[in-house]
Amino acid sequence: MKAKSFADRIADILIEDGLLLPNQLEEATAIQQKEGGRLLNILTDKEFVTDQDMTFSMGRCLNTPAINLTKLRVPDEIMSLVPRDMATANKLIPIARLNGKLFVAMADPTNVLALDDVKRRTQLDVVPMIATGKAVTKALAGMNHGGAKMADVMRKVAEDVAATADVEVEAKKDNEQIDLDRLAHDSDDAPVIKIVNLMLVQALKEKASDIHIEPFQRSVKLRYRIDGELIAAESPPKALQLAITSRIKILAGLNIAERRVPQDGRFRIKVTGKEVDLRISILPTAHGEKIVIRILDKSALTGSIDEMGMDQGTLDKFRKAIDAPHGMILVTGPTGSGKTTTLYSVLQELNNPQYNIVTVEDPIEYELAGINQVAVRADIGLDFSSALRSILRQDPDIVMVGEIRDTETADIAVKAALTGHQVLSTLHTNDAAGAITRLDDMGIEPFLISSSVIMACAQRLVRRICTNCRQEFTAEPEVFERLGISPDDGAVFYQGSGCDRCKGRGYLGRVAIIEALPVSETIRRLIVKRASAAVIKNQAVSEGMKTLRMAGIEKALEGITTLEEVWRVTAEDH
């Protein structure tokens, strides 16, 4: 009888533990026979099994203990035992030293050559442990201990600056590759380069969406926007204000001599093997130039609308709308509510060689393969309306308009939806019904709106409770009263108590809550009669629509967010 392969043994363990279904294994095996590749990689790529479950099962099969590096803080003296180049080449990281033994976390503990290299270098017995490849790569990038290092560098630089009158900024070579994995560990760079590098590393480590560098009379304030809230960080010395501004301008290809007018630019960095786009905005203020860096991490985009966190009923309505051959889908919400990210997820779902997809954006946030993206250039007269008019002569199937800002753009977009195109766009209104009445306010005829709009969605982002410190709690009666719901005896709510992983905030990451309003025949008649947003909303609720507040309360009952978050981001249902 033929002995089972390593992959087959792992698959047996996954099925035995209830982590993989036999039909999923059959599907993965069929893909392997048809397209080739490693079976275990196919199981994780298809998301039949999580990386963590795969790692633990491999550990069981190899009789090697598994370790979760995200919950571990490795001291610098342990990290320094293995040279960084050796650790990176072999995808391993030292985690502890005990009784003459060095415990090493590895993505592949069967790599005996790597273990021999470490043993020769450290003169210690090496005990391998297994961890996910992503966790090892992240730990190697120095992202688990950036905060303390940032504070140390800031203090040292402040001392250096006190002893030095001038700071020079090196010009970036045109072909320079900005690799943060290397830059975060460089020790020979000029102080200003070191500070800017560490600001970027810290922001990525904290999963920040923006970096704010704000000049004041006697100080420079550094803040990160994490999960929608601005958090103060260790600030650089005032003496380096001009040098930091110049360094960022050089990276973004901006004019370092011009300090009187606002400037915008962008550049790309590489960190943990993936590319991240940074968008720079510089604004002259009373005490110098204020810099905001928007971090655009393409890996944060959800692969499909299934991963957006909608309940099954809302997801079915949403899918029906995007599968329609023509019509307009509107996504509404305030700035920073994830509207564009939702549209990008829809575009990725629709991205197919048989469709010609064109977008017009201000500016292009994420560059997507297979999609034609046009950036608005107001300075040369290329605005939304003129770009959209030209796009419609390009034989498009699907058009995305970054934002409908004026009557002309709204008119062209509506007519494009009526003439057989699928149009996706955003508006700034408070709820889904408000998007329909806003088009009426802009001067679009109600009969055109009723025929073109097939769905309007409102969206907000709520903070996720940290799963590491999540605990049950009893909500105060006032919270139920504010939310307009009656306390249910069987309902259980959660909150985060705060831990090292979430930096004591009790929240880690954000999730979207979506109010999806499909335009039914009854709602079409209401639109033609110019009914108010409240009347349209009430009709949609009677047809089964979940309002933002309803969707938020469901997320709170599922233990994903808190009632306070729901109350903070949603308005009362009238």
Buried (B, 14 or more C-beta within 10 A) or exposed (E): EEEEEEBEBBBBBBBEEEBBEEEBBEBBBEBBEEEEEEBBEBBBEEEBBEBBBBBBBBBBBBEBBBBEBBEBEBEEEBBEBBEBEEBBEBBBBBBBBEEEEBBBBBBBBEBEEBBEBBBEBBEBEBBBBBBBBBBBBBBBBBBBBBBEBBEEBBEEBBEBBEEEEEBEBEEBEEEEEBEBBBBBBEEEEBBBBBBBBBBBBBBBBBBBBBBBBBBBEEBBBBBBBBBBEEEEBBBBBBBBBBBBBBBBBBBBEBEBEEBEEEBEBBBEBBBBEEEBBBBBBBEBEEBBBBBBBBBBBBEEBBEEBEEBBBBEEBBEBBBEBBEEEBBBBBBBBBEEBBBBBBBBBBBBBBBEEEBBBBBBBBEBBBEBEEBEBBEBEEEEEBBBBBBBEEBBEEEBBBBBBBBBBEBBBBBBBBBBBBEEBBBBBBBBBBBBBBBBBBBBEBEBEBEBBBBBBBBBBBBBBBBBBBBBBBEEBEBEEEBBEBBEBEEEEEEEBBBBBBBEBBBEBBBBBBBBBBBBBBBBEEBBEBBBEEBEBBBBBBBBBEEEBBBBBBBBBBBBBEBBBBBBBBBEBBEEBE
